[in-house]
Amino acid sequence: MPGFHRIASLLKRWILGTHQGSVAQGLLQSYLEEFTFRFNRRTSRSRWLDFLRLLEPAVITSPTTEFDISGDYDWGLETDTD
């Protein structure tokens, strides 16, 4: 399982370095998705092409509201105790 330990170690170092060790419970999924995105592109030899792939949908699509992004996603931040 050295591969798993390597990825876990990289994730730990990324959180400590980028987020200064402060990870909000409700945003953990977003942090993990960002780490996955960066990890999967770590050896890309065509950085410019990756940038264009990210930029193209932003130029083509119409504006997105905050509700469109987070409206149906369960962030787990609500602590409604009845």
N, C-alpha and C positions, 0 to 999 in steps of 0.2 A: 504494500500500500504506500510506497514512497511517493507515487504521483499525487495521491490524495493529500498527503502531508505537505507536499510542496505547494499545492494550490491553497490549502488552508493557511500555510505560513505566509504566502503572498497576500492573501486576503487580509490577514491580521496586520501585516506591515502597511498595506494600503489604507486600512481604516485608521491606524495609529498615525500615519503620515499625513493623509489627506484630510481626515475629519478630526484629527487630534484626539482620537480615542472616544469621541462623543458620538454615540449612535442612538438616535431616537427609536424606540421600539416600533412605533407606527410607520417609520420610514425605512426600516430594515430591508424590506422587499425591494424598494427603489435602489438602495445602496448595492444590494446583491446583483440587481440587473445591470447597473452601471459597471460594476466590477467584471461581470460576465462579458459585457460588450467590449471592455478594454482588453480583457484577457484573450478573447478570441481574435483580436486584431493586433496582438503584441508583435507578431513576426511579419506583418504585412510589408511587402516591399513596394507597394504602390500607395503611399500615403495620400497623394493628390487624388487618386481615383476614389479612395475611401471618403475623402472630404467631399468630392463631387456627388457621391452616392448619398451622403447625408444632406447636402445642400439642395439637390434636385427636388425632392418631395416638398421641401419648405417653399420653394419658388412656385411649384405647380399647384399646390393645394390652396384652398381658401383658408382664411383665419380660423383658428380654433379657440373656443372660449375655455375658461377655467373649468366650468361645469362639464364640458365635453371631455376634458381630460380626467377629472377626478369624481365626476358625478355618480357613476355607477360602481366605483371601486371601493371596496371595504378597507379603509386604512387602519381599522382597529383602534381608532383614537377615541371613539365614543364609549363612555363608561356609564351607560344608562342602566341603573339598578332599580328595578321596580319591586 
